């Protein structure tokens, strides 16, 4: 029997990848768009990536900050993948409370509508920012048992919004969910091949390396995951009975530092890496400026946090196996940026 899946945010870098995989697997997909005028962008992207028929794809206009149409979007759905995040506009003009509110209100709106529509399970796209940014003990392993402290210095508005939204979601599930099942996916920096010119925020790291805006490279260790693997993990968490009530970190094995990424790019793409710096910024420069400079404070947090991140839980419970290692995720990202002329 064909299952119906609602995916919020169908135009997004991850959202459209999830839709592609669901359609390839034979699911009937409903996706929400903030504006129905974006419908053709999604269709064109899917067409360009091998989808030939759209009988199993439906669009509904719905905004995470408004109640309109959510009941309609959920009607008849077996599962909901809550992927979309509210967009921060004019962040500098808002206080922190106003920046956090949309993310919290959005997921609660989705969960209420799902509960009322008798949806079986919601899988929420959270973020590693909700998990591991406060673990600075390098002799430990960061797992799904960890939570970031919301008062962590250097935590970005985006990461904090995801943290507070996930906290609010689990609280709702505990108190008001009825029979609704719930799980979260907590990805590290998402890279990998893009299906269109729409890329994730994590690509900014690569852009800053390539465009010359970075004069020396801070020694930041990173965890990376391929967008195809994140989409696959969502679908596994949606259908596996053992996923209910669980969090799953989405990360490729191991870690890679920003200087190592720079060296990889220079080796693989000599024609477009003339502006990539070769010098590493001393750690002391970052730490000495962290108390007076917001960017240095955020960088210092990324340098101090534990990057020994475990993806064992997703492998053991869901049978997940990342198809891409760190280097492949980076290379396919650069290839997409070249393909869609994001870089020349």
ABEGO torsion letter per residue (X at the ends): XBBBBBBBGAABAAAAAAAAAAAAAGBBBBBBBABAAAAAAAAAAAAAAGBABAAABBBBBBBAABABGAAAAABGBABBBBABBBBBBGAAABBAAAAAAAAAAAAAAAAAAAAAAGBABBBBBBBAAAAAAABABAABBBBAABBBBAABBGBBAAAAAAAAAAAAAAAAAAAAAEABBBBBBBBBBBBEBBABABBBAAAAAAAAAAAGABABBBBBBBBBBBAAAAAAAAAAAAABAAABGBBBBBBBBEBBBAAAAAAAAAAABAAAAAABBABBBBAAAAAAAAAABAAAAAAAAAAABBABBBAAAAAAAAGBBBABBAAAAAAAAAAAAAAAGABX
